[in-house]
Amino acid sequence: MDNLLNITSDVWVDGLLGISITQIIVSITIMVTAILGRIFFIRRVLTWLEQTTENTESKIDDVVLDSLERPLGYVPIVIGLYLLTLYLPLTGSLGMFGENLVKALVVFTIFSALMNMVSPLFGILSNSTWLTPSMTMWLERAVRIIFGIICLAIILDIFGIEIGPLVAGLGLFSVAVALGAQDLFKNLIAGILIIGENRFQPGDRIEVVGQMHGMVEQIGFRSTTVRLFNTAPMVIPNKDLSDVKVINHGNMIYRRLNWKINLVYSTTVEQLAKICEDIETYMKKSDDIAENEGQQAFARAVEFGASSIDIQILCYTEPVTLTEFTAIKQRLIYEIMRVVRGNGSEFAYPSTSVYVESTPQSEDDKIPKPEAPKSS
């Protein structure tokens, strides 16, 4: 019996890798406490901080708190691991690994908080500075990548991995990749030029005549996504958009409406003048028609057509959607029809008049016809 007790005591003391079962139980207790502390910290402390920041007028504290919510949840775990390294009798390489692991977790927590703060902070800057949405997105991604690279470099340095040879190897590798991925770098440079020149932004309606017409959804590092009007997305390499003529309808000041209507030649001068005057009066009074300082709206007789007298109608509207624009055009058409017919004229349609002056006599017409017999 005494031997069994000695064996049990030896097993209890030796435990695993020189760590006694008591120390293992205490270590598990420490980690469970750290996990419970994380849950309590998230549900209680962070909730209280959120309620406090809601009462402030500044948005920066809300942004910072939302960004730090997840990284702060790692703090109890880091503290638990640090206590384990102090409590457990770790020596040699195992002790060094434990210490380096805690350092790496501290670095990861710090940079995780920084990376989470990038997106909301750039969101605030884009609303209050000259930064466009696309520039904000690119800068945000670039800063996040830089933070990620720095974080990885520090962690590798903590574990004793030399960064210099690694960077040199990556440099040679990048040269080999650059030779085989020229299109990738062309698209990357083209994307930078598109954003730098502010050719278009997400939400703009762009058109490449005869090829593509749709709404810009995203300008990525390699390609731009355009949602066509049939709701299908089109992914276009950036270099293809930088080398063509792109019409940016999103930057238009007004939408132009330029028509020619054809009236019959029987329209008198008085009728023609009254029709033009009534149409101009409608355009001046209508809320649908915008006042363009660079070009005044007008309705003028401009041409004698092949089968009609042509009136040109030019006006502008606000940069509304296609649905609203077609509704404005429809109301203008109704008014033009009322004006034309109210003034006693009609719309002309293509026609051709043929005038026959004389016809040659046939041989049968030249033969005298016999006279009818006279009745006695």
ChimeraX attribute file (.defattr): number of C-alpha atoms within 10 A of each C-alpha:
attribute: neighborCount
match mode: 1-to-1
recipient: residues
	/A:1	6
	/A:2	7
	/A:3	8
	/A:4	9
	/A:5	10
	/A:6	11
	/A:7	12
	/A:8	12
	/A:9	13
	/A:10	12
	/A:11	14
	/A:12	15
	/A:13	15
	/A:14	13
	/A:15	15
	/A:16	12
	/A:17	7
	/A:18	13
	/A:19	15
	/A:20	19
	/A:21	15
	/A:22	12
	/A:23	19
	/A:24	15
	/A:25	10
	/A:26	15
	/A:27	19
	/A:28	14
	/A:29	13
	/A:30	19
	/A:31	19
	/A:32	14
	/A:33	15
	/A:34	21
	/A:35	17
	/A:36	14
	/A:37	17
	/A:38	19
	/A:39	14
	/A:40	14
	/A:41	18
	/A:42	16
	/A:43	11
	/A:44	11
	/A:45	12
	/A:46	19
	/A:47	12
	/A:48	12
	/A:49	13
	/A:50	15
	/A:51	11
	/A:52	12
	/A:53	16
	/A:54	12
	/A:55	8
	/A:56	11
	/A:57	9
	/A:58	10
	/A:59	12
	/A:60	14
	/A:61	16
	/A:62	19
	/A:63	19
	/A:64	17
	/A:65	17
	/A:66	17
	/A:67	21
	/A:68	20
	/A:69	17
	/A:70	16
	/A:71	18
	/A:72	19
	/A:73	19
	/A:74	20
	/A:75	19
	/A:76	20
	/A:77	22
	/A:78	20
	/A:79	17
	/A:80	22
	/A:81	21
	/A:82	17
	/A:83	16
	/A:84	22
	/A:85	21
	/A:86	12
	/A:87	13
	/A:88	17
	/A:89	13
	/A:90	18
	/A:91	11
	/A:92	7
	/A:93	9
	/A:94	12
	/A:95	15
	/A:96	13
	/A:97	16
	/A:98	19
	/A:99	19
	/A:100	17
	/A:101	19
	/A:102	20
	/A:103	18
	/A:104	21
	/A:105	19
	/A:106	17
	/A:107	18
	/A:108	19
	/A:109	21
	/A:110	17
	/A:111	19
	/A:112	21
	/A:113	20
	/A:114	19
	/A:115	21
	/A:116	19
	/A:117	19
	/A:118	19
	/A:119	20
	/A:120	17
	/A:121	16
	/A:122	19
	/A:123	16
	/A:124	14
	/A:125	14
	/A:126	17
	/A:127	11
	/A:128	9
	/A:129	9
	/A:130	10
	/A:131	15
	/A:132	17
	/A:133	19
	/A:134	22
	/A:135	20
	/A:136	19
	/A:137	18
	/A:138	17
	/A:139	16
	/A:140	20
	/A:141	16
	/A:142	12
	/A:143	15
	/A:144	20
	/A:145	13
	/A:146	13
	/A:147	17
	/A:148	16
	/A:149	12
	/A:150	14
	/A:151	19
	/A:152	16
	/A:153	15
	/A:154	17
	/A:155	20
	/A:156	14
	/A:157	14
	/A:158	17
	/A:159	15
	/A:160	10
	/A:161	13
	/A:162	12
	/A:163	13
	/A:164	9
	/A:165	10
	/A:166	10
	/A:167	12
	/A:168	11
	/A:169	11
	/A:170	12
	/A:171	12
	/A:172	11
	/A:173	11
	/A:174	13
	/A:175	11
	/A:176	11
	/A:177	12
	/A:178	13
	/A:179	10
	/A:180	10
	/A:181	12
	/A:182	11
	/A:183	15
	/A:184	18
	/A:185	15
	/A:186	16
	/A:187	23
	/A:188	19
	/A:189	16
	/A:190	22
	/A:191	25
	/A:192	20
	/A:193	15
	/A:194	20
	/A:195	18
	/A:196	12
	/A:197	9
	/A:198	12
	/A:199	16
	/A:200	21
	/A:201	22
	/A:202	17
	/A:203	15
	/A:204	17
	/A:205	21
	/A:206	22
	/A:207	16
	/A:208	14
	/A:209	11
	/A:210	6
	/A:211	6
	/A:212	14
	/A:213	20
	/A:214	22
	/A:215	23
	/A:216	21
	/A:217	18
	/A:218	18
	/A:219	26
	/A:220	18
	/A:221	18
	/A:222	20
	/A:223	21
	/A:224	22
	/A:225	19
	/A:226	25
	/A:227	20
	/A:228	16
	/A:229	11
	/A:230	7
	/A:231	10
	/A:232	10
	/A:233	15
	/A:234	18
	/A:235	16
	/A:236	15
	/A:237	22
	/A:238	26
	/A:239	22
	/A:240	13
	/A:241	18
	/A:242	16
	/A:243	9
	/A:244	10
	/A:245	10
	/A:246	16
	/A:247	16
	/A:248	17
	/A:249	18
	/A:250	16
	/A:251	14
	/A:252	12
	/A:253	12
	/A:254	17
	/A:255	17
	/A:256	18
	/A:257	15
	/A:258	11
	/A:259	12
	/A:260	16
	/A:261	15
	/A:262	20
	/A:263	22
	/A:264	16
	/A:265	16
	/A:266	13
	/A:267	17
	/A:268	12
	/A:269	9
	/A:270	9
	/A:271	16
	/A:272	19
	/A:273	13
	/A:274	15
	/A:275	25
	/A:276	20
	/A:277	15
	/A:278	17
	/A:279	20
	/A:280	19
	/A:281	13
	/A:282	15
	/A:283	22
	/A:284	17
	/A:285	9
	/A:286	12
	/A:287	11
	/A:288	18
	/A:289	21
	/A:290	19
	/A:291	17
	/A:292	15
	/A:293	7
	/A:294	6
	/A:295	10
	/A:296	12
	/A:297	20
	/A:298	17
	/A:299	22
	/A:300	18
	/A:301	18
	/A:302	12
	/A:303	13
	/A:304	13
	/A:305	13
	/A:306	11
	/A:307	16
	/A:308	20
	/A:309	21
	/A:310	22
	/A:311	21
	/A:312	16
	/A:313	20
	/A:314	18
	/A:315	22
	/A:316	20
	/A:317	19
	/A:318	17
	/A:319	17
	/A:320	12
	/A:321	9
	/A:322	9
	/A:323	8
	/A:324	13
	/A:325	17
	/A:326	12
	/A:327	12
	/A:328	18
	/A:329	14
	/A:330	12
	/A:331	11
	/A:332	18
	/A:333	12
	/A:334	10
	/A:335	15
	/A:336	18
	/A:337	13
	/A:338	13
	/A:339	19
	/A:340	21
	/A:341	12
	/A:342	12
	/A:343	15
	/A:344	13
	/A:345	19
	/A:346	16
	/A:347	16
	/A:348	16
	/A:349	12
	/A:350	9
	/A:351	8
	/A:352	7
	/A:353	6
	/A:354	5
	/A:355	5
	/A:356	6
	/A:357	5
	/A:358	6
	/A:359	6
	/A:360	6
	/A:361	8
	/A:362	8
	/A:363	7
	/A:364	8
	/A:365	9
	/A:366	8
	/A:367	8
	/A:368	7
	/A:369	8
	/A:370	6
	/A:371	6
	/A:372	6
	/A:373	6
	/A:374	5
	/A:375	4
	/A:376	3
